[in-house]
Amino acid sequence: MPDSKEDTNRKTGYAYAAGISLFATVAAFCGLGWFLDKWFGTQPWCLIGGIVLGSAAGLYQFIRLSSKTY
């Protein structure tokens, strides 16, 4: 049986939220790493750490939100 309009809208909302959350988390951690590199003069190590931590945190958030879709 097909989903109702409300279920489809809810699932679409969770899908958009998961994608936006993944992007925002990675971007925020990259920005933080870049800022710390400028402050401490450790280029590019904090940026690399920000990418890794942001990707891990973003992936966790993405999986958590996308699991609500189904």
DOVEXSE-998800 format. One record per residue: residue in three letters; x, y, z of N, C-alpha, C, CB in turn. Coordinates in steps of 0.05 Angstrom, whole numbers, plus 5000, padded with zeros to 4 digits. Atoms other than C-alpha are relative to their C-alpha. Glycine has a CB too. Example, Ala and Ser with C-alpha at 12.3 -4.5 7.8 and 13.67 -1.06 7.14 Angstrom:
<atoms>
ALA501849765000524649105156501850245000498050015025
SER498449764999527349795143498550225014500950094971
</atoms>
This chain:
<atoms>
MET501749775000500050005000501850255000498150005024
PRO498449765002502950684981499850175025499250174976
ASP500049834977504851175035498050234996502850125006
SER501749765002500151745052501650244994498350035026
LYS498649755007501852455033501650105024497950224991
GLU498649914976503752615105502649835005498249985025
ASP497650174997508552015108502150074980499249714998
THR498149925021511752215043501350265007498650024973
ASN498849754992512752925067501949975024497750205007
ARG498350054977515652685133502649884992498649835021
LYS497650135009520552225099501750184983499249754983
THR498549815015522552765050501450205018498250154980
GLY498849814980523753245108502449885014498050085020
TYR497750144987528252735143502349974980499149735010
ALA497850035020532152615078501450264996498849904974
TYR498749745003533353355068501650085025497950224994
ALA498649934975535253455141502649845003498249945024
ALA497650174999540152875137502250114982499449714993
GLY498049895018543653165076501150275009498850024972
ILE499249744991543853865103501749985025497650195005
SER498550044975546353625170502849894994498549805018
LEU497450105008551953235137501850224990499749774979
PHE498449785011554253835097500850205021498450144978
ALA499549794980553654325155502049915021497450085014
THR498150104981557453885203502949994989499249715009
VAL497450005013563253775155501050284996499949844973
ALA499249725005563454515137500750145026497750154986
ALA499349884974563354725210502649915011497749955020
PHE497550114990568954265230502450094983499949705002
CYS497949905018573054475169500650295007499249974970
GLY499649724993571955205187501550025027497450145002
LEU498650004974574055065259502949924997498549825020
GLY497250095005580254695236501650224986500149754984
TRP498649785014582155265189500650225019498350104976
PHE499549794981581255775244502249935020497450065015
LEU497950094981585455365293502850004987499449735011
ASP497549995014590855295240501150284998499749884972
LYS499149725002591156045230500950105028497750184990
TRP499449914974591256155305502649885011497749945020
PHE497650144990596555635323502349984980499249735009
GLY498050025021600355645257500849714994502550155009
THR499550285003599854895249499049894973498849835022
GLN501250085026597554875176501349754989500250234980
PRO502950045004594554405151498849805020499449914972
TRP500750234983593953925210497350035014502049965021
CYS502649964988587954225246497749984979499850275015
LEU502050025021584254285180499549714993501050154975
ILE500350295006585553545165498549875023502849874996
GLY501450114977583253375235497050084999501250085026
GLY502749915002577053795224498449854979499950304994
ILE501350155021575453435159499349725010501849994975
VAL500450274990576252755192497849995021502649885011
LEU502050004978572252925255497350094989500950195022
GLY502549915011566953305215498749784983500550244983
SER501150225016566152715167498849795018502149894981
ALA501050214981565352225225497550095014502249935021
ALA502449904987560452665262497750044981500750275014
GLY502149965020556652835199498849734991501150154976
LEU501050265008556152105178498349885022502449814994
TYR501650104978553651915247497250145000501450055027
GLN502549855001548352465243498349924976500650305000
PHE501450085024546552265172498649735004502049994976
ILE501250264996545451545191497750015021502249805010
ARG502149984980541451735253497550124989501150175024
LEU502449875011536852195214498849834977500750274989
SER501150165022536151745153498749745010502249934979
SER501350234989534251155197497150055007501549895024
LYS502849934994527951535215498350004975499950275013
THR501549985025526051545142498449744995501950054976
TYR501350255006524350805138499349865025501749834983
</atoms>
